[in-house]
Every structure is written in C-alpha cells, then in structure tokens.
Amino acid sequence: MTKEEMALTVAAMGAYVILSARQWRIGAATIAGSLAWFVLVAQVVMPALRGNYGPVPFPGYGYLGEGVWGIAGGIFTNTGELLNVIAAQAKQDYIYWLLAPLAFVSLLAPDVLLVALPALLVILASNFPPTYEIFERYVAPVIPPVFVAACIGLSRISRIFDALRTQTRLRTAVSTVLLLGMAGATVYAQSILHKFPASLLSPAEPDPHFATAIGFTQVIPEVASVVVEDHRWLARLAHRKGLYFLSATSPDADYLLVDRRRAPVTNVPAVDREQAIRRIAGSESYASLRCEDGLMLYGNRSAIERDGALFAPYEWEHDLNKDFGGLIRLLGYSLDNPSVRAGDTVAITLYWQAVQEPITFDFTVFVNLLDRQWRSVGQHDGRPNDSTCSTLDWKRGLIVQDWHVLSVKSDAAPGDYDLRIGLYTQADMKRLGILGPNGNVVDDNVAIPLSVHP
C-alpha cells in the first residue's frame, strides 16, 4: 500500500473495468484518481519526506531521465534503448518463469493480465538487476493478476465446453490434463529455481558471509539510524529509526555497514560509494566496531556511548598485550590445540586492536612454526581476517578477530616448537617492531609455545 507504483496497478484496474464491465464512469474515475495520487506521492510527498537528501532516486531508469517527468519523456525520446532493455534475455527469462508455474494458462485471460501490465513494464524497463529477479519483492503486484487470469482462463475453457455441448468424459479428461499440467509445471519451475522441493528435501545452510551480516544488523538497536551499501540488507534494518543506502548524499547516521568481501547490490557507482565511505568512516566522529569476513561496521562515537553494552566483547584464552610499533596491539590469542602431530593442522585465532588512526600501512600477518634451530615446519601469511579486514580501514579502538590455519610438515620431528607471530608490509618485507616499556623496539615477533608429539 505504500509503494508509489501501486497506483499504476490500480489505474490498470480502472482500465479493466472499462474494457470488461463497460463501466466507463467508474473506470475513468479510478484511472484519473490513481494517476493523480501517483503524481502527488512521487512529486510532493516523497520529496518532502527526503528533505535535504536530494531528488527521489528511481534505480534502474537513469537511462530514460531523472525524476517522474524525465522518465516519462525518456519513454518517447529513448524508445530504442528502452526496447533493448525490455527485450534483454534476462527479461525474457523473467516472463517465462512468471508464467511457467501455471503452465501458461494465464494467457487464456489476456484482459485480466492487463492489470499486471504497469507493474510488469516497470520491472522490464529497469536495468537494475534486483528489480527483475523473480523472487524479489518487485514481483508482488504482478503475481495476483497472473493467478486470477489462470482461474478465469480455466473457467473460459469450461464455458467453451458448455457451448460445444461436449461429453462429460471429454470435459473431465481435458480439465484433468490441465490441472495436472499446472501442478507439474509448478513442481518443475520451483525445482529448477531451487526453491521447492529441493529446499524441503535438503535444506540449505545459510551463507556464512550473510549470516555474519545478519548478526551485525541484529545488534543495531531500533532507536539507531543506519547507512548500508547493499540493498539486500534494507529489509533486515527496516524498523530502525532512520535507514539510508550509501550514496553521495548519505547522512552521518549512527552506524555505517559496508562490505569489503563481496560486491553489494546497489545502483550507486563504486567511486561514489568509496567517497561516501571515506567521508563518513574517515570522520573523527566515527569509530570501528567490527570487522569480520570483510564486513565493516562503523559507529558514531555518541551512538557507541549509548549502545556500547549491546556489542559483546570478544573473548580469548591467553592474554599477550604486545604493542607493535605503537600502531597495533596484539591483545591475545586462542589456540585449538597446543600439542599436535606431524602432518596435522594448527588453528590459531589472534585478536588485534588498533592503537592509533589512521594506519597508513596495509600490514600482513605472519604465523611461522619454528623449531629450536629456527627451521620452519609450517607457515601461514595473510592480511587480517582472511585478507578482508585491511589495516588501512582500522580506526582507533577496533578489535579484529583474525584466524590462521597452517599445516605442520609431515617430517617434523617430535619436540618443542614456537609459533612466531608478527606483522610486515609486503612492499618492502619490513617487519613492525614490538615496543618495550621504554618505547624501544625489543623484538619483531611474538613466540607462542607448541609441541609436536609422535
């Protein structure tokens, strides 16, 4: 009821009243009222709600023009490009999967499908991929007319049988074939689209990356305002006080959530997003809260002071508190097993904290397993958090959970070893020194004991 383009669907209902029931007055009033409402909402209400955040964006229609009137004019001035967008293979697939679950029976009532036409054209004319994803919310106003058209299509077949005075057996046979065909088409379509029955027979585990993102969104309180760069997260945060997607006009909200691992679903150019991230996250008013699997959560310091208790601190097994160059502190670690066999793997989780900001070096972590003669029997190097949490993005106070897995050589002799851990820059292979109480460099790595047994 709050989607502005739904007024176009109601206008199509008015057209259906005129064409089907010949009720011209009711139909014309419905069309006129719906179009007036659409213009009022798009040109007056929505801009008023946006305030100083610029004109109303219509993702996916920029090639036609800006705003309602610009897009309307572009339909006539950029007709060729519009037809190319509508005729793209992805749009043909969309129509196929829209009608296939009902075995295309909906086509028997084209006048009913007229009601779905405005919403369908809005979808087909967009070059913004989420708009024409068959399981996205944009399909909602299209589905009811498709199902109603299928029902009316079946009833029309029945009336044809009546007119032809066909035998009951033939009518029953044809009806049975149609119903079985629709049922089979539904199973076929949903199995190909991996929704049903595959999801019931073997439920898929949630994507770990998006599970982490969902965990971030669940912690953000309802009183907060949030800026996100991925449209898929909007529904998860819809009940927050303020919600914005990242752009050049994004406000300085309480929290900013960005993704450094996967490209977000958005129509905002990467350059504009990066500038907006630097503008918000680079401000002294913001601090880093979390960096996990490439997901960065920044918070306004006043919001953190208000909501800080909601963000559970990390816990680790062993404290270290080693200061690397006055920039980064290794707070502690957790080791899965302090004693392993040759050929086994060693998993260690490190907990780093940014001491200063900005950190102008992109540091790499090394974890090297050495014997007492400093011979290496296992090593793992990588930027923090599987190379998804660059130290360039860290702000003072941020704690990063950083895991490393290394394999112990199969010919490693039993005995006592050390995991040697430190930081270096790949450009010059220079290690960051560890500072002592007097501020002098006392070493360039931390030693954690580990034993290899037969």
C-alpha positions in Angstrom: 0.0 0.0 0.0 3.0 2.3 0.4 4.7 1.6 -2.8 4.2 4.6 -5.1 4.0 2.5 -8.3 1.0 0.5 -6.9 -1.1 3.5 -8.0 -0.4 2.4 -11.6 -1.7 -1.1 -10.9 -4.9 0.5 -9.5 -5.2 2.6 -12.7 -4.9 -0.6 -14.7 -7.9 -2.0 -12.7 -9.8 1.1 -13.8 -8.9 0.2 -17.4 -10.1 -3.4 -16.8 -13.5 -2.1 -15.5 -13.9 -0.1 -18.7 -12.9 -2.9 -21.1 -14.6 -5.8 -19.3 -17.6 -4.3 -17.5 -18.2 -1.3 -19.7 -18.4 0.9 -16.6 -16.9 4.0 -18.1 -17.6 6.4 -15.3 -16.2 4.2 -12.5 -13.2 3.1 -14.7 -12.3 6.7 -15.7 -12.6 8.0 -12.2 -10.3 5.1 -11.0 -7.7 5.9 -13.6 -7.7 9.6 -13.0 -7.6 9.3 -9.2 -4.8 6.7 -9.3 -2.6 8.8 -11.7 -3.2 11.9 -9.6 -2.3 10.0 -6.5 0.9 8.7 -8.2 2.0 12.2 -9.2 1.1 13.6 -5.7 3.2 10.9 -3.9 6.2 10.9 -6.3 6.4 14.7 -6.8 5.2 16.1 -3.4 5.1 13.6 -0.6 8.3 11.7 -1.2 10.5 14.8 -1.9 9.1 16.3 1.3 10.0 13.2 3.3 13.5 13.2 1.8 14.1 16.8 2.9 17.7 17.8 2.1 18.7 14.4 0.6 18.1 15.4 -3.0 15.6 14.3 -5.6 13.8 11.0 -5.4 16.0 8.3 -6.9 14.5 5.7 -9.3 17.2 3.0 -9.5 17.4 1.4 -12.9 15.7 4.1 -15.0 18.5 6.7 -15.3 19.0 5.9 -19.0 15.5 7.4 -19.6 15.8 10.5 -17.5 15.7 12.0 -14.0 12.5 12.1 -12.0 9.0 11.2 -13.0 8.7 13.6 -15.8 12.2 12.9 -17.1 11.5 9.1 -17.2 8.1 9.7 -18.8 9.8 11.9 -21.5 12.5 9.3 -22.0 10.0 6.7 -23.0 9.5 8.7 -26.2 13.0 10.1 -26.7 14.9 6.9 -25.9 12.4 4.4 -27.2 15.1 2.3 -28.9 17.2 1.9 -25.8 14.0 1.2 -23.8 13.0 -1.6 -26.1 16.5 -3.1 -26.0 16.3 -3.2 -22.2 12.8 -4.8 -22.2 13.9 -7.4 -24.8 17.0 -8.5 -23.0 17.4 -12.2 -22.3 17.1 -11.8 -18.6 13.6 -10.2 -19.1 12.5 -13.0 -21.4 13.6 -15.5 -18.7 11.6 -13.4 -16.1 8.4 -13.6 -18.1 8.9 -17.3 -18.7 9.3 -18.1 -15.0 6.4 -15.8 -14.2 4.0 -17.8 -16.3 5.6 -21.3 -16.4 4.4 -22.4 -12.8 0.8 -22.1 -14.1 1.6 -23.9 -17.4 0.9 -20.5 -19.2 -2.9 -20.9 -18.6 -2.9 -17.2 -17.6 -2.6 -16.3 -21.3 -6.2 -17.5 -21.8 -7.3 -14.3 -20.0 -5.2 -11.5 -21.5 -7.7 -8.9 -20.4 -7.0 -9.8 -16.8 -3.3 -9.7 -17.3 -3.8 -6.1 -18.3 -4.0 -5.3 -14.6 -0.5 -6.7 -14.2 0.9 -4.8 -17.2 2.0 -1.5 -15.5 3.9 -3.3 -12.7 5.4 -5.7 -15.3 6.5 -2.9 -17.5 8.1 -1.1 -14.5 10.1 -4.3 -13.9 11.0 -5.0 -17.5 12.1 -1.4 -18.2 14.6 -1.4 -15.3 18.3 -2.1 -15.8 18.8 -2.5 -12.0 19.2 -6.3 -11.5 17.3 -6.7 -8.2 14.2 -5.3 -10.0 13.9 -8.3 -12.4 14.9 -11.1 -10.0 11.9 -13.4 -10.0 12.0 -13.8 -6.2 12.4 -10.1 -5.4 9.7 -8.0 -3.9 9.0 -6.1 -7.1 7.0 -9.1 -8.5 4.4 -8.8 -5.7 1.8 -6.7 -7.7 2.2 -8.9 -10.7 1.5 -12.3 -9.1 -2.2 -11.8 -8.1 -3.4 -10.9 -11.7 -1.4 -13.9 -13.1 -3.2 -16.3 -10.7 -6.6 -14.7 -11.2 -6.0 -14.8 -15.0 -5.3 -18.6 -14.7 -8.6 -19.1 -12.8 -10.6 -17.1 -15.3 -8.8 -18.9 -18.1 -9.9 -22.3 -16.8 -13.5 -21.0 -16.4 -13.5 -19.9 -20.0 -12.4 -23.3 -21.2 -15.4 -24.7 -19.2 -17.7 -22.2 -21.0 -16.3 -23.4 -24.3 -17.3 -27.0 -23.4 -20.7 -25.8 -22.5 -21.1 -24.0 -25.8 -20.0 -27.0 -27.7 -22.1 -29.4 -25.6 -19.2 -31.8 -25.2 -19.5 -35.0 -23.4 -18.8 -35.1 -19.7 -15.9 -37.6 -20.1 -14.1 -35.3 -22.6 -14.6 -32.3 -20.3 -13.3 -34.3 -17.3 -10.3 -35.5 -19.3 -9.3 -32.1 -20.6 -9.8 -30.5 -17.2 -7.7 -33.2 -15.5 -4.9 -32.8 -18.0 -4.9 -29.0 -17.5 -4.8 -29.3 -13.7 -2.1 -32.0 -13.7 -0.2 -29.9 -16.2 -0.4 -26.9 -13.9 0.7 -28.9 -10.9 3.5 -30.5 -12.8 4.6 -27.1 -14.2 4.7 -25.7 -10.6 6.9 -28.5 -9.4 9.1 -28.2 -12.5 9.5 -24.4 -12.2 10.3 -24.4 -8.5 12.7 -27.3 -8.7 14.6 -25.6 -11.5 14.6 -22.4 -9.5 15.9 -24.3 -6.4 13.0 -23.3 -4.1 10.8 -26.4 -3.9 11.1 -29.3 -3.4 14.9 -29.1 -3.1 14.8 -26.8 -0.2 12.5 -29.2 1.7 14.4 -32.3 0.9 17.8 -30.9 1.7 17.6 -27.5 3.5 20.5 -25.3 2.6 22.8 -23.9 5.3 22.8 -20.1 5.4 25.6 -18.5 3.6 28.3 -17.8 6.4 29.0 -14.3 5.0 25.4 -13.2 5.0 24.9 -14.9 8.4 27.6 -12.6 9.7 25.9 -9.6 8.1 22.6 -10.6 9.7 24.4 -10.9 13.1 25.6 -7.3 12.7 22.1 -6.0 11.8 20.5 -7.8 14.7 22.7 -5.9 17.3 21.9 -2.4 16.0 19.1 -1.1 18.2 15.8 0.2 16.9 16.5 3.8 18.0 19.5 4.0 15.7 19.9 5.3 12.2 21.9 3.3 9.7 23.6 3.7 6.3 24.1 0.5 4.3 25.5 0.0 0.8 23.7 -3.3 0.0 20.0 -3.2 -0.9 19.6 -6.7 0.4 20.1 -5.5 4.0 17.4 -2.9 3.9 14.6 -5.3 4.9 16.7 -6.5 7.9 17.0 -3.0 9.2 13.6 -1.6 8.1 12.4 -1.0 11.7 15.3 1.3 12.7 14.7 4.9 13.3 16.5 6.0 10.2 17.6 3.9 7.2 19.6 5.1 4.2 21.5 3.4 1.4 25.0 4.6 0.8 25.4 7.4 -1.8 26.9 10.9 -2.2 24.0 12.3 -0.1 24.1 9.7 2.7 23.8 11.4 6.1 26.1 10.9 9.0 23.9 8.3 10.7 24.6 6.4 13.9 26.0 3.4 12.1 27.6 2.5 8.7 27.7 -1.0 7.4 29.9 -1.8 4.3 31.1 -5.0 2.7 34.8 -5.3 1.5 34.5 -9.0 0.5 31.5 -9.1 -1.9 30.2 -6.5 -4.3 27.0 -5.1 -2.9 23.7 -5.0 -4.8 23.3 -1.2 -5.4 22.9 1.2 -8.3 25.4 3.7 -6.8 28.8 3.8 -8.7 31.7 2.3 -6.8 33.6 5.6 -6.9 30.7 7.4 -5.3 30.3 4.7 -2.6 34.0 4.8 -1.8 34.0 8.6 -1.4 30.9 8.3 0.9 32.6 5.6 3.0 35.7 7.7 3.4 33.6 10.8 4.2 31.7 9.1 6.9 34.1 6.4 8.3 37.1 8.8 8.0 35.5 11.3 10.3 36.8 11.6 13.8 33.2 11.3 15.0 33.3 7.6 14.0 35.0 4.5 15.4 35.3 1.0 14.1 33.1 -1.5 15.9 33.5 -4.8 14.0 35.4 -6.2 11.0 34.5 -9.8 10.3 34.7 -11.6 6.9 35.1 -8.3 5.1 32.1 -6.7 6.8 32.9 -3.3 8.4 30.6 -1.8 11.0 31.4 1.8 11.9 29.6 3.7 14.7 29.2 7.3 15.6 31.0 7.7 18.9 27.9 9.2 20.6 25.9 6.2 19.4 28.5 3.8 20.7 28.4 5.5 24.0 24.7 5.0 24.1 24.6 1.4 22.7 28.0 0.1 23.6 26.7 -2.5 26.0 24.9 -4.2 23.2 28.1 -5.2 21.4 29.5 -8.2 23.3 33.3 -8.0 23.6 35.5 -10.8 22.1 36.9 -13.4 24.5 40.3 -15.1 24.1 42.1 -17.8 26.0 45.5 -16.2 26.5 46.5 -12.5 27.0 49.5 -11.0 25.3 49.2 -7.2 25.1 52.1 -6.8 22.8 52.5 -3.3 21.2 53.6 -3.3 17.6 55.1 0.0 16.7 52.6 2.0 18.7 50.0 1.3 15.9 48.6 -2.1 16.7 48.3 -4.2 19.8 48.1 -8.0 19.9 45.7 -8.4 22.8 45.7 -12.2 23.0 45.0 -15.5 21.2 43.1 -18.7 21.3 44.8 -22.0 20.1 42.8 -25.0 19.2 45.4 -27.5 20.4 48.9 -26.7 22.0 50.1 -30.2 21.0 49.9 -31.7 17.5 51.3 -34.5 15.4 53.4 -34.1 12.2 51.1 -33.6 9.3 48.3 -32.1 11.4 46.9 -28.6 11.1 47.2 -25.8 13.6 44.4 -23.2 14.0 45.1 -20.1 15.9 42.9 -17.0 16.4 44.5 -13.7 17.0 42.9 -10.6 18.5 44.4 -7.3 17.2 43.5 -3.8 18.3 44.1 -0.6 16.5 46.0 1.8 18.8 46.2 4.8 16.5 44.4 6.1 13.4 44.8 6.3 10.6 47.1 3.3 10.0 48.7 4.2 6.7 50.2 0.7 6.0 48.5 -2.4 4.8 50.1 -4.9 7.1 50.3 -8.7 6.5 50.3 -11.1 9.4 52.8 -14.0 9.5 52.4 -17.1 11.6 55.5 -19.3 11.4 56.1 -22.6 13.2 59.8 -22.9 14.1 61.9 -25.5 15.9 64.6 -24.5 18.4 67.1 -24.2 15.5 64.7 -21.7 13.8 63.8 -24.1 11.0 60.3 -23.6 9.6 57.9 -26.6 9.6 54.8 -24.7 8.8 53.7 -21.2 7.9 50.7 -19.0 7.0 50.8 -15.4 5.9 47.8 -13.2 5.1 46.2 -9.9 5.8 43.9 -10.0 8.8 40.6 -11.9 8.7 41.4 -13.9 5.6 42.5 -10.7 3.7 39.1 -9.0 4.2 40.0 -6.5 7.0 42.8 -4.4 5.7 44.6 -2.4 8.4 44.1 0.7 6.2 40.4 0.6 7.3 41.1 0.3 11.0 40.2 3.1 13.4 41.4 3.5 17.0 39.9 1.0 19.4 38.8 -1.5 16.8 39.4 -5.2 17.8 39.8 -7.6 14.9 39.3 -11.4 15.2 41.9 -12.9 12.9 42.3 -16.6 12.3 45.1 -18.5 10.7 45.4 -22.2 9.8 48.8 -23.8 8.9 49.9 -27.3 8.2 52.7 -29.0 10.1 55.2 -30.7 7.8 54.9 -34.4 7.7 58.6 -34.9 8.5 58.5 -32.5 11.5 60.4 -34.2 14.4 58.8 -34.5 17.8 59.8 -31.8 20.2 59.1 -28.2 21.4 58.4 -25.5 18.8 57.3 -21.9 18.8 54.6 -20.2 16.7 56.3 -16.9 15.7 53.7 -14.1 15.0 54.2 -10.6 13.7 53.3 -8.0 11.1 55.1 -6.8 7.9 54.5 -4.8 4.8 54.7 -6.8 1.6 56.2 -3.9 -0.4 59.5 -4.0 1.5 59.1 -7.1 3.7 59.8 -4.8 6.6 58.6 -6.1 10.0 56.8 -3.9 12.5 58.8 -3.9 15.8 57.4 -4.7 19.2 57.9 -1.9 21.7 59.1 -2.4 25.3 58.1 -0.3 28.3 60.5 2.4 27.4 59.3 2.7 23.8 62.3 0.8 22.4 62.0 -2.0 19.9 62.7 -5.2 21.7 61.7 -7.8 19.1 59.7 -8.2 15.8 57.6 -11.3 16.7 55.8 -13.0 19.5 56.6 -16.6 20.5 53.8 -19.0 21.4 54.9 -22.4 22.6 53.6 -25.5 20.8 54.7 -29.1 20.9 54.8 -31.8 18.2 54.5 -35.4 19.5 54.9 -38.7 17.8 
